Amino acid sequence: MTKYVIKGGNPLHGTIHISGAKNAAVAIIPAALLVDGVCRIENVPQISDVTLILQILRELGADVRIVNRSTVEVDCSHIRNRQVPYELARKIRASYYLVGALLSRFGWAEVPLPGGCDLGGRPIDQHIKGFVAMGAEVDVRNGLIYARVPDRCRLPGGQVYLDMVSVGATMNIMLAAALAQGMTVIENAAKEPHIVDLANFLNSMGADIRGAGTDVIKIHGVERLRGGSYSIIPDQIEAGTYMAAVAAAGGEVLIQNVIPKHLDCITAKLVEMGVDVEEQDDALLLRRTSAMGRVNVKTMPYPGFPTDMQPQIAAALCVARGTSVLTEGVWDNRYRYVDEFRRMGAKIQVDGKVAVIEGVEHLTGAPIHACDLRAGAAMIIAGLAAQGTTEIDGIYHIERGYETIVDKLAAVGADIRVVTVPGEDMQSQVG
Ligand code: EPU
C-alpha cells in the first residue's frame, strides 16, 4: 500500500508549474475519434485518468504515440473495434464521452456505464435526452449504453434544452453533433473553460461550433474533421488547489502557466479571506503571512465557485478565524471527507448540502483516507497546515487528477513523501 506522509507546519515558498486540464483532456482525447488523420495534443497532464482513456482508444484500434511527457499523437483513422472494454470504461467517468464520439463518427456506440467519484447520484439522463433529441435511439441495459442512428450512419441533429447545467452532457452532445447532418442547438449549456477548450479543439480540426462559453451553443455538423495540433488549457482546479494550499500553509508561491480569468472565482474568495493574490500575464503570485478570516462559499456551475474546489477551500477554512458556511450547489453528497478532517481536530457540522466550519488554531496530524480525488487533495492541504504527521492512504484517487503532486509540493518546501508499506491498495472504482 502506498501512502503520502506529510509533516505539517512548513510555509510554502517558490514556483509551481500547472499542468494541462484533466477535465479538458479526458474529453479532447476521445474527440480524436471524430478525426480522420493524426491529432497532436499538447499540454496533456500525466495522470492516471489520461492513461486510462488512452488505453481505451488503443483497445479500439487507435494509433497512440507518446511524443514526450506532455504530448501525444492519436490517429483514429483506422478504428475497427467499436466495443469499449468494460473493465477500463467503468473505472473512469469520462468514458461517457465515447458514446457521443462513436455515435458521431460511426452512428453506433456500445459503451459500459461510467464509473466516477462517489459524489451522490450521477445520472446521465441529460446526455441521453440530448442524443435522442438529435435522432438517436438509446437504450441502457446490462450495464451498457447502446446508442444508434436508425437507418443511416449520421445523426440528423436537433434542439436540446438541458434541464440542469451539465458539463458532461454539454460536451457529449457537442461531440455527437460535430459530424451530424444538420444543426444542433444546446440551450442551458455549461460554460466551464473545458467546454470552450473542447469546442476550440474540434473547430481547429474543422468543426463548426459557435457560442461555447455561453449558455447557447450552436453546432453545424460537418462531413469530416481532419488532423492537426492542439494545446490543452491549464488546469483551473489544479491551480486552485495549490492556491488553497498556500492559503492554508502560508508562504509565498508563484503559480505559473494559468489563465488568471479562469481563477477569478477562487481568487475572489481567497482575497476575502485575507490572502494576497497578484495577477500576472500567465501566473498568480500568492502570499499569506498573517491569519486568515472566515468566508461563506456556495459552489455553482462556472463562473461560480467550482464544486471541484469545495473540499480544498474547506481545508483552508478549518484554520481560518471565525465560522464559515459552505453550501454545495452541484452534488448531493460531497462531504464524505468531513469525518477524516474531524480526526485532525477540525470543527465541522454538516446538514444536507450545508457545512458549518468553525476555524481552529491548528489541525493535528492523523492517519486518514482519501475518499475521492478532490477530497484527497484537500487532505494534503490539511496535512500541510497541521501540526505533526498526517498519513494519507487511498492516494490512487489523487493520482487520477494531479500530475506529480508530491514533487510539486516538495519543491516549494513541503515535507511530503511517498511511502510504500506492505498491504494492498483498496483500489476499486475510480473516475
Ligand atoms: N446531472 C443530472 N443528469 C445528467 C447529468 C448531470 O442530473 O445527465 C446532474 C448531476 O447529478 C449533478 C449536476 O447535474 O448534480 C452537474 O453534473 P455534471 O454533468 O456537470 O458533472 P459531470 O460532467 O459528471 C464534471 C466533472 C466533475 C465536476 C462536474 C461539475 C469530468 C470528467 N467531471 O462531471 O469533476 O465536479 O463536471 O463541474 O469532467 C472532478 O474533477 O473531481 C470531478 C468530479
Residues whose N, C-alpha, C, O or C-beta is under 5 A from the ligand:
A	BS01	EPU	N23 R93 A94 G121 R122 P123 I124 D125 Q126 H127 M164 V165 S166 V167 G168 A169 T307 D308 V330 W331 L373 R374
